[in-house]
Amino acid sequence: MKRLCQVFKSPKREEMYLYVDKARGLADVPEALLQQFGEPRAVMVLMLDPARKLARASAAEVLEKIEAQGFYLQMPPTEAELLRRDRADG
């Protein structure tokens, strides 16, 4: 299943993103989450299918969450993830 997605960045937390169906926009995102997320900043539109590679998330999982709840919230990396990333870069 392919879906045209819009990705928004949080102005409050580094590396926090919301993925939504482009046609629905932010309509399905709970108000409480939007308040914690901050004013969403659109950063990209992409055609997502389960085989697509994403940097920090499984495309299949993103699509499943959007289908089930209307959005996917990508949280910032944990300290352990940051350490692994630093070791891989260095």
Secondary structure, DSSP 8 states (H G I E B T S, - for coil): --EEEEEEE-SSSTT-EEEEETTTTTTTS-HHHHHHH-S-EEEEEEEE-TT-B-SSSBHHHHHHHHHHHSEEEE----HHHHHHHHHHH-
